[in-house]
Amino acid sequence: MLPSPPTPTQGDNRATVLVRTRDGAWVRGARVQWVASMPAMGAMPYMESRTDASEKGEGAYLAKYSLAMGGEWDVAVNVQPAGAAAVETHWKLRVGTPGISCLDADSGSRQAAEPGNHSATATGTMSMSSYAPTSSGAVHIDRSRWDALGIRIASVESGAVSGALEAVGTVTFDESQLTEVAVRFGGRVRELSADHAGAVVRQGEPLCVVSSPELVDPELEFITAAQAARVKKEPVAAAQEAAAALRSARRKLVALDVPEVVIDSVQANSKPISDIAIPASTSGIVTEKSITRGSLFSAGQMLFRIAPLDLVWIVASVTERIAPQIALGDAARIEASGGLAEKTGYVTSVAPSVDAETRTLQVRISCPNADGSLRPGMSTRVRFARASREGAVIPSAALFQGPDGPSVFVADSARGFEMRAIRLGARSRERIAVLSGLSPGESVVVQGQFLISAEQQTHQGMRAN
């Protein structure tokens, strides 16, 4: 298998066409034309992107082309070698889908790529040979031709990588901070300020105004006790008894969840208050309400549920591969779209089971959100900071996806270029820790993997025939 091609995109693209003879030799000095087309469909006209590829090295030709829209495109690659008959191969690609499919049964190739390119292989009629397969499947390429072919190698180093494990997360409420608003009396809703789920409220602001016949008698009792306490009494015991009666009447109103400001107003004006404003007990977002304007409610009924936003949860879906590397208390960087500043949270929970369909598990991060910029439902990128233990480290450019997973080409003076599967550890933008499969001091290919892969497949096909 060859390194997987990148995904074709709408707009500008690049393709590397490798031209060789039927016996596998590279062809130089050919004219290579790349034509991407989409047939007319209904009112949409025929579209085409035609370009002559420029020669970049031994048998390698670079075509720069543009795809005007998404969808499936037909590709024709026409090769005119010097002094020989033209050859044309036919391919198909789809915008947004990795790879390019060969439509010719006898082209002798399928797909190859390096970062930034996707490649095809055509056949010619000339002869030349500078390559030799080995019995192990490795490929020898003369060292004198490496520069012309753009092959570069780098040493496997010994060290540690401070990298990050990445996942996609969703902002949600901190369920441990949810607050319910309820009162211990029944009544009717007269006005409703927080009239929908999602309303943003501040602590102390009125959520609704209610009236309740159940409060009339306790308020009258409180008024009577307050008036009696204001009258000067002799002896002292009588005054103390009146003060105790006032405290008892006040406690009854407090026990019924009548706000202190309402109780103070009743005492000052010696008049029952029929309409009472119910304030928000905390700042946040109303996630649920059970009342409407004019509706009746009963004692103890949940009127509102409020979720504070100063602390939120980020629920990230992580793959089975990286899940074992995440532990409680690990720091995580949270990045939301829209240019919002990054925030730092900490892992508070790792789910014990894996989702059978997605093969991921849920990791919960608690994240401070004093400015309220993270809103429930937002999508975020989560990066868990990790540092690998001391071991083999390779450049990121060396890695590609092989038939057995993440792989590299190992360069050996005796065995040639050999594909090898490796197990990855922490990674940064430029370096990757290798847990197994490589040792410090070995050499890996960091440029030109697609040429080596193409050559390897060619020789495998020759041995099969």
N, C-alpha and C positions, 0 to 999 in steps of 0.2 A: 504494500500500500504506500502511496505517496503522501507527503504532507498535504493536509486538507487546504483547498483554495479558500481565499477570503470571500466574503459575500459580495456579489455584484451589487452596485448601488445606482440609484437614479442620479444622473449627472456624469462627471468625468470618471473614467476607469482606465486601468492599464492591463495589458496582456503580454506575456512573454511567450513567443512561439519558438519551439525548438525544432530545427530542421535537420534530419539525418537521413542517411541511405538505409536501404532495407537491411544491410548487414550491421547497422548501428553507428556508422561513422557520421560525424557532424558535417554539415554542408555550409560553406561560406560563399558570399557573393551572390546570393539568390535575391530575387524580388519577392517580397512577401506582402500580400494584401489581406487586410482583415475587414470583413463586411458584416455588421450586425444589422438585422432587419426585422421589422414587424409588419405582417400583411395588413391590408386595409380591412376594417371591420365596421360595417354600417356606415355611419357618417364620419368615422375616423379614417384619415388618409393613410396610405402606405408610408412607413417611416424607415429611414436608413441612416446608418453611420458608417462611412467608408474611409479607410485610412491605409497608407503605406507604412509598414513597419520599418524601423531603422535598425541596422545591424549593430549589435552590442558586444559580440564576442564570438567564440567558436560555436557556430550553429544557433546562436541566440539572437532573436529579433524582437524589439520592443514596439508594441502597437498601443497608441493612445487613442481612445474612442469615447464617445459619449452616448448614454442611454437617455432619451428624452422623457421616458415615463416608466412606471413600474409594469410588471407583467413578464411574459415569456418572449424571448428574442431568439431568432435563428441566427447562427453565426456560420459564415463560410470563410475558410482560410485557403487562399490560393497562393501556391508557391511555384515560382518560375526559376529553377536553377539555371545557371549559365550553361548554355550549350546542351540543354536537356529538355524533355517534355514537361509541361506544367502539371502539377498535382494539386487537387483540391480536396479538402476534408470538410465535413459538416458537423456542426455542434449545436447544442441548445443550452441556453442559460435562462435563469429566472431571477429578476431583481428581488433581493431580500432572501434568496436561498443559496447557501454555500455550494460551490462546485460548478462544474460545467460538464455536460453529458455529451459523449461522442456518439454520433448517429451512423458512422461508417464501421461496418463489421471488420474491415481489413486494415484499419489505420494503424494497428499495432500499438495503440496507447489509449490511455483514458484521461487522467488528469494529474497535474502537478502544480506546485505553487511555491512561492516564497512570500514573506510579508510584503503586501502592497501589489502583488501580481497574481494572476492566474494564468496557467500555461497550457498549450496544446502541443502535440508533436505531429509533424507531417513526415512523409517519406519521399525520398528522391532517388537518383540513379547513379550517384558517384560512389567512390570507395576510398576509405581512409580509416585507420584504426590506431588509437592511442590508449585504449582501455582494455582491461582484462578482468574477468570475473575470477573469484576464488571458489574453492569447494565449499567454504563456509557460508557463502552468500555475500561476502564482502566484495567491494569493487576497488580495483587499483586504477588510479588515474595518475599519469606521469606528473611528477612534481613540477616539471618545467611548464606545464599547461595550467597550473592553478591560477596564476595571475590573470591569464587571458580569459579563463572561465569564471572569474570572480569568486573563487573559493577561498575562504578565510577560516582559520582555526584559532582557538584560544585554549589556554591551559585550565584544567580544573583546579581551583584553588582550595585551600583549607581555611575555614573561617566560620563565622555565624552571620545570619541575615536577620536584620530587624525589619520585618515586613508586616503585612496586614492581611487578615482573612476577611473577605468581603461577602456581604449578603444584602438582600433587599428587605426592608422593614416597612411596617405600617404603624403610624401613630394611633394610639388609642388611649382611653381614659385610664388613669390609675384607679382601679376598682377599689383599692383599700381606702381611698380618700372620698368615695361617694357619700353624699349627705342627703338625707330625706327631710323634707319640711312637712310637719304635721302639727295639729293642735288637739287639745283634749276636750274640745267642745264641738258640737254640731252647729250648722247654720247654712246660710246661703251666700253665694259669691255675688257681690255687687259690681265690682270692677276687676279687670284682669290686665295687669301690665306685662307679665311674662306669659304671653298668649300662644307661644309655640315652642316645640322642642328645638333646641339650638340657640335659643335666646341667650345673649351674654348678660350676666347680672353681676352686680357688685354687692359685697356684704353690707347689710343695713338698708339697701334699697327695697321699696315695697314690691312684692310679687303680685299681690292682689289685695282687694278690700272686701271684707266679709261682715255680715251682721248675724247676731245670734241671740234669740230670746233666752237661751240658757244662761247668759251672762247678766241679765237684768237683776235677778235677786242677789247674786254675790256682789254686784256693784252697789246696790242699795244698802246692803249690810255694811259694806266698806265705808260708804258715805256717812251712815249713821255713826259708826265707830269713830270716824275721823272728827265728826262734829262733837261727839261726846268727849273726845280727848282734848279738844280745844277749850272746853269749859273748865275753869279752875275749880278744883275739888279739895275738900278737907274731910277727913284726914288724908295723909299721904297714901294710905292703902287704897283709897278709892281712886286716886289719880293713877296709881300703878295698875290697878285693875282695868281702867279705861285704856291705858297704853297697851296692855297685853291684848285686849279685845281688838284694838286697831291692828296690831301686828298679826293676829290670827286671821283677820279679814283680808289683809293684804296677801298673806301666804296662800289663801284659797284662790285668789285671782292669779297669782304667780303659778300655782299648781295647774291651773287651767290653760297655761301658756299665753295669758294676756300679756302683751309687751309692757315693760316697765314704763315706757313713755306714756302709754295709755292709762296705766294705774295712777301715775303722777298727775295726769290731766283730770281724771275723775276726782281725785282728792282736792285739787286746787279749785275746781269749779263746782264741786258738790252736785254734779249732774252726770247721770249714766251716759256713756258713749255708745251709740248703736252701731256705728261703722268703725271697724278696726282694720288697720293696715297690717298685713303679715309680711315681715321683712325677710330678705335672704339671709340665711345663717352663714353663708360663705360666698366668696366670689368664684365665678366659674361659668359653666354652660349648663343650661337646663337640658337634661337628657330625657326627661319624662315628666308629664303632667297628667293629672286625672280629673281636672275640673275645667269647666267652661263658664263664661259669663252667664249668671242666672241659675247655675246648677246648685243642687243641695249637696252637702257633704256631712259625714258623720264624724263623731269624736274618734280620734286616732287614725283617721284615713290619711294615706300618703297623698299630699297635694302636689308636691314637686320633688323631683330628684335632681340634685345639682352635682356636677363633677368639676372640681377645681382644675385649673390649667397650669398652676405654678409647678406642678410635677406631673409628668406624663409617662406612659409606657410606650416603648417601641417594641413591637413584636416582629422579630426577624425569622425568616425561614432559612435554615442552614442545611447544607447537604450532609449526607452521612460521612463523607470524607473529612470535612473540617470540624464536625461536631465534637469529636473526642478532644480537639485542641482548645475548646472553650470551657472555662470554669467559672463558678460563681465568684463574683467580685472583680472579674476582668473588666478593664476599661474598654469603652467602645466610642468611636467618633461617629457622630450623627450628622449627615449632610442632607439637607432637603433642597428641593428645586426652588427656583425663583430668586437665587442670590442670597438666601438667608445664611447668616453666620453659622459656622459649625458649632455643635455643642458636644459635651462629653457626658456620657452616662455610664452606668455600671450594671453588669449582668446580675440579675436577682433571681432568675429561674431558668433552668434548662429542662425542657420536657423529657419525661422518661421514655417516651415511645416515639416511633417514626411513623409518619403518615404513609399508609400503604400505597397510595396512588402517586404522590409526588416524591416519595422517598426523601423527605426532608423532615426536620423536627423544629419545634418552635423554641426560640430563645427570647426571653423577656429582659429588656433593659429599662431601668428606671433613669429618667433623664430630667434634670432641672429645666424649667421653662418659664423663668420669671417674667420674660417679656411677652409670653403668650403667643410667640410666633409659630410654634408647632401646634397645628390643629388636628384633632382626630380625623382619621381618614387619609391624611397626607402620606405619600410614598417617600421613603428615605433610602439613602445608601448607608449601610452600617459597615464600619471597618473595625475589626477586633485586632488590636496591636499584639503582635507575637514576635518573639525572638527565638531563632532556632538554636539548638545546641551546636557545639563545634563539630564541623564535618566538611563534606565536599560542597563546594559552591560553584555554580556555573553562570555565565551570562544568560539573560532572558532570551537573547536572540538564538541561542542554541536549541531551544525547546520546540518540538512540534508534536502533533498527535499521530502516533503510529498505530499499527494494527493491534498492539497489545497495550495501548494507552500512551501516556506521556513518554516521549522517546527523544533520543539524540543520535547523531552520527559520531561515532568515536573514530578518530584518526590514528592509525597505527602504522609505523613504517614497514612492518613485516606483513600485517594482515590487510592493509588498505583501509577503506571506509566501511565501517560495520554499524548497522542500526542496532540500538540497544534500548530496551524499555527501562525506565527509572521510576523511583517513587519519590514524590515531591514533598518538601517541607515548607517552611515559611518562605515568602517571596516578597521582594520589593519591586520597584519599577524596572530596575536594571539587573538584579541578581536573584537567583533561586537557590535555596538549600536543597540538597539531594540526600534523602534518607538512605537509599540503597540503589545499587546499580552502577555507581561510579566511585572512583577513588582519587584523592588529590594527586596531581602529577600527570594524569591522563590528559589527552587533548580531544576537544570536541569541535565540530564544524559550527560556525556562527553565521556563515554566509555561503550560499550556493547549495543548500540542501536539496532544492528541487532538481538541480542538474544531476546530483548523485542518485537521487531516488529514481529519476527517469532512466539513468544508465543501469541501475540495479534491476529495474523491471524489464528492460530490454534484454539483458543477459539471462534473466530468469525465463523469459519467453523463448529465447533461443535454445536454452537447455531443455525446455519442455518439448520443443519441436524436434 
